[in-house]
């Protein structure tokens, strides 16, 4: 038995963003947000459900999961393996955009509902503490009162999660263990008994994927490996010509045949600029996203 790696965002979207597996998403949200009793989620509407991609029509991009519950709360759930340029700014921008796009210009502000952004990282994002799950909100600085709670951020930093299978204590522990380690397992652990998590393992089975899905999953994994390797190589070698070569290779893999202006721009850039552009490739939707700003 073999499972796809939930840390690859294509796999994450398939597991947590499928219409036929809402129990998976609901269980994960309830365990992370500690929703109990009448605060539990009765229903979610997945705003951009997972659909089997047509390989020739899709380009690699960040695939998050957006949903809204029965109270109108919007959730944005994203898995990120590599820290890109201005990562925290992008996370905050996406949450703010989801908040303001709830209403049209001139409509009543009371119609706005809370947005909760949940970001799972395969790297350490916050150096100032060791706990793996953190909540971030706006508070008044003297009283510490949380008056501004319309946009909340939750982060799960996988490298900080050190629990073994035998020491998992609650449902959230089991979910984090699944996300971090499922891609390395060969069977569903007997210790994991929560039905939605076992369902997630079933969704992650390679045997349950179409050939097209698995091809795209492999392409997504290769793109991540290429991006990570390219940045590391350029930094270790410290040579500008290496950085130029790996950036052009990544751009070609990502966008196909490149216009002449791209080659000229890359050839004239210094090493720090090349590294910045290389960091942007993984999240970029267009060449302007790489070179803009």
matplotlib code that plots the C-alpha trace (Angstrom):
import matplotlib.pyplot as plt

x = [0.0, 1.4, 0.2, 0.7, 2.5, -0.1, 2.7, 2.6, -0.1, -1.7, -2.2, -3.3, -6.0, -7.2, -7.4, -8.9, -10.7, -12.8, -16.6, -17.0, -14.8, -16.1, -15.9, -12.1, -12.0, -14.6, -12.7, -9.4, -11.0, -12.8, -9.7, -7.5, -10.0, -11.2, -14.8, -17.1, -20.8, -22.9, -19.7, -19.1, -19.3, -22.7, -21.8, -19.1, -19.3, -16.0, -15.7, -13.1, -13.4, -10.7, -11.3, -9.1, -6.8, -6.1, -2.4, -1.9, -4.1, -2.8, 0.4, 1.9, 0.7, -0.2, -3.4, -5.2, -8.6, -11.2, -14.5, -17.4, -19.3, -23.0, -22.3, -20.7, -17.1, -14.6, -11.5, -8.4, -6.2, -2.8, 0.1, 3.5, 6.8, 9.1, 9.3, 9.0, 9.7, 7.5, 5.7, 3.9, 2.8, 1.2, -0.6, -2.0, -2.9, -4.9, -6.8, -7.6, -8.7, -11.0, -12.5, -13.2, -14.5, -17.4, -19.4, -19.7, -18.8, -21.5, -23.1, -23.6, -20.5, -22.5, -22.6, -18.9, -18.1, -14.9, -12.0, -9.7, -6.4, -4.7, -1.2, 0.8, 4.5, 7.2, 9.8, 10.2, 8.5, 8.7, 12.0, 10.8, 9.0, 9.0, 5.3, 4.1, 0.6, 0.2, -2.7, -2.3, -4.8, -5.0, -5.2, -5.3, -1.7, -2.6, -5.5, -4.7, -8.3, -8.9, -11.3, -10.4, -11.1, -12.4, -9.2, -7.4, -4.3, -3.4, 0.0, 1.2, 4.9, 5.6, 9.3, 8.3, 6.0, 8.1, 5.4, 5.8, 2.8, 2.7, 2.6, -0.3, -2.7, -5.7, -7.3, -5.2, -2.0, -3.3, -4.0, -0.6, 1.0, -0.9, 0.1, 3.8, 4.3, 1.5, 3.8, 6.3, 3.9, 2.8, -0.3, -2.9, -1.7, -4.0, -3.6, -5.4, -9.1, -10.8, -13.0, -12.3, -8.5, -8.8, -10.9, -8.0, -5.6, -8.0, -8.1, -4.3, -3.9, -2.0, -4.2, -7.3, -5.8, -6.3, -3.2, -3.8, -3.9, -0.8, 1.1, 0.2, 1.1, 4.6, 5.0, 4.1, 6.7, 9.4, 8.7, 9.1, 12.3, 13.7, 12.9, 14.5, 17.6, 18.0, 18.1, 20.4, 22.8, 23.0, 23.7, 26.3, 28.2, 27.9, 28.4, 26.2, 26.4, 25.0, 22.1, 21.3, 21.3, 19.1, 16.6, 16.2, 15.7, 13.0, 11.3, 11.3, 9.8, 7.2, 6.2, 7.5, 9.3, 10.6, 10.4, 13.7, 13.2, 13.3, 16.7, 18.1, 16.7, 18.1, 21.5, 21.9, 20.8, 23.1, 23.1, 20.7, 18.2, 18.5, 17.9, 14.8, 13.4, 14.2, 12.3, 9.3, 9.0, 7.2, 4.3, 4.2, 1.2, 2.9, 6.3, 5.2, 4.8, 8.4, 10.0, 7.5, 8.2]
y = [0.0, 3.4, 6.9, 10.2, 12.9, 15.4, 18.0, 18.4, 20.9, 18.9, 15.9, 18.2, 19.7, 16.2, 15.0, 18.0, 19.7, 17.0, 17.3, 13.6, 13.9, 16.9, 14.9, 15.1, 18.9, 19.4, 17.1, 18.8, 22.3, 21.3, 19.7, 22.7, 25.4, 23.3, 23.5, 21.6, 21.4, 24.0, 25.5, 22.4, 22.8, 21.5, 21.9, 23.3, 24.6, 24.1, 27.2, 25.7, 21.9, 19.6, 18.5, 15.9, 18.2, 18.0, 17.9, 19.8, 22.7, 23.2, 24.8, 24.2, 26.7, 27.0, 24.9, 26.0, 24.9, 27.6, 26.8, 28.4, 26.9, 27.2, 30.4, 32.2, 31.9, 31.5, 29.2, 29.3, 26.2, 26.1, 23.7, 25.2, 23.2, 26.1, 29.6, 32.0, 35.7, 37.9, 34.7, 36.2, 39.2, 36.9, 34.9, 38.1, 39.5, 36.4, 36.5, 40.2, 39.7, 36.9, 39.2, 42.2, 40.1, 38.9, 42.0, 44.3, 48.0, 49.9, 46.9, 46.8, 46.0, 43.9, 41.3, 40.7, 37.5, 36.2, 34.8, 32.2, 31.5, 28.2, 27.7, 24.5, 24.8, 22.2, 24.7, 26.7, 30.0, 31.5, 31.2, 32.7, 29.6, 25.8, 24.9, 23.7, 25.2, 29.0, 31.4, 35.0, 37.8, 41.6, 42.7, 46.1, 46.6, 47.8, 45.6, 42.6, 42.5, 40.9, 43.5, 42.9, 39.2, 39.4, 37.9, 35.2, 33.2, 29.7, 28.2, 24.6, 24.3, 20.6, 20.5, 21.5, 18.5, 15.8, 13.3, 9.7, 7.6, 6.1, 9.6, 11.1, 12.6, 14.0, 14.3, 17.3, 15.3, 12.6, 15.0, 16.6, 13.2, 12.2, 15.4, 15.0, 11.3, 9.7, 9.8, 7.6, 4.9, 1.6, 0.9, 2.9, 2.8, 0.9, 3.5, 6.0, 5.2, 8.5, 7.7, 11.0, 10.5, 6.9, 8.3, 10.7, 7.8, 6.1, 9.3, 9.3, 5.8, 5.8, 2.9, 5.2, 7.8, 8.0, 7.8, 11.5, 12.5, 10.6, 12.1, 15.6, 14.7, 13.5, 16.7, 18.8, 17.0, 17.4, 21.1, 21.5, 19.5, 21.5, 24.8, 23.7, 22.2, 25.2, 27.7, 25.5, 25.0, 28.6, 29.5, 26.8, 27.5, 31.2, 31.7, 34.0, 31.9, 28.9, 31.0, 32.3, 28.7, 27.2, 30.1, 29.9, 26.1, 26.6, 29.3, 27.0, 24.1, 26.4, 28.6, 26.8, 28.8, 32.1, 35.4, 37.1, 39.9, 37.3, 35.9, 39.5, 40.5, 37.4, 37.8, 41.3, 40.6, 40.3, 37.2, 38.4, 39.4, 36.1, 34.3, 36.4, 35.6, 31.9, 31.9, 33.4, 30.8, 28.2, 30.5, 32.5, 32.4, 34.5, 35.9, 39.2, 37.6, 36.5, 39.7, 42.3, 44.2]
z = [0.0, -1.0, -0.1, -1.8, 0.3, 1.7, 1.9, -1.9, -2.4, -5.3, -2.9, -0.1, -2.3, -3.4, 0.1, 1.9, -1.0, -2.6, -2.6, -1.7, 1.4, 3.4, 6.6, 6.2, 6.0, 8.8, 11.2, 10.5, 11.1, 14.2, 15.8, 15.0, 16.1, 19.1, 18.0, 20.3, 21.1, 19.2, 17.8, 15.6, 11.9, 10.6, 6.9, 4.6, 1.1, -0.8, -2.9, -5.3, -5.1, -6.3, -9.9, -11.7, -13.8, -17.5, -17.5, -20.7, -19.5, -16.0, -14.8, -11.4, -8.8, -5.2, -4.6, -1.5, -0.1, 0.3, 2.1, 4.0, 6.9, 7.8, 9.8, 6.9, 8.2, 5.3, 5.7, 3.6, 4.1, 2.4, 2.5, 1.7, 1.4, 0.5, 1.9, -1.0, -1.1, 1.1, 2.3, 5.3, 3.2, 0.7, 3.4, 4.9, 1.5, 0.5, 3.8, 3.4, -0.2, 0.9, 3.5, 1.2, -1.7, 0.4, -0.5, -3.5, -3.3, -1.5, 0.2, 4.0, 6.1, 8.5, 5.8, 6.2, 8.0, 9.7, 7.6, 9.1, 7.3, 8.1, 6.8, 7.1, 6.5, 6.0, 7.3, 10.5, 10.1, 13.6, 15.4, 18.7, 20.0, 19.8, 19.7, 16.4, 16.3, 16.7, 16.5, 15.5, 16.1, 16.6, 20.3, 22.0, 23.4, 26.9, 27.9, 25.6, 24.6, 21.1, 19.7, 16.0, 15.3, 11.7, 10.3, 12.2, 11.2, 12.3, 11.5, 11.8, 11.4, 10.7, 11.7, 15.2, 15.5, 17.2, 18.5, 17.5, 16.6, 20.1, 21.8, 19.8, 22.3, 20.4, 17.0, 16.0, 16.7, 14.5, 11.7, 11.9, 12.0, 8.9, 7.0, 7.9, 7.6, 5.4, 2.3, 4.0, 5.4, 3.8, 5.9, 7.9, 11.5, 13.8, 16.5, 14.2, 14.7, 13.8, 10.8, 8.9, 9.2, 8.0, 5.2, 4.4, 4.2, 1.7, -0.4, -0.3, -1.6, -4.9, -6.0, -5.8, -8.2, -11.9, -14.1, -15.0, -11.3, -10.5, -13.4, -12.2, -8.7, -9.8, -11.8, -8.8, -6.7, -9.3, -9.6, -5.8, -5.8, -8.8, -7.1, -3.8, -5.5, -7.7, -4.9, -2.8, -5.7, -6.5, -2.9, -2.3, -5.6, -5.1, -8.8, -10.8, -13.9, -12.0, -10.7, -14.2, -15.6, -12.9, -13.0, -16.8, -16.5, -13.8, -15.9, -18.9, -16.9, -15.5, -18.5, -21.6, -24.3, -22.9, -24.6, -25.4, -22.9, -20.1, -21.1, -21.4, -18.0, -16.3, -17.9, -16.5, -13.0, -9.9, -7.7, -4.9, -7.6, -9.3, -5.9, -5.3, -8.7, -8.2, -4.8, -6.6, -9.4, -7.4, -6.4, -9.6, -11.9, -14.7, -15.6, -14.2, -10.8, -11.0, -12.1, -10.8, -7.6]

ax = plt.figure().add_subplot(projection="3d")
ax.plot(x, y, z, "-o")
ax.set_aspect("equal")
plt.show()
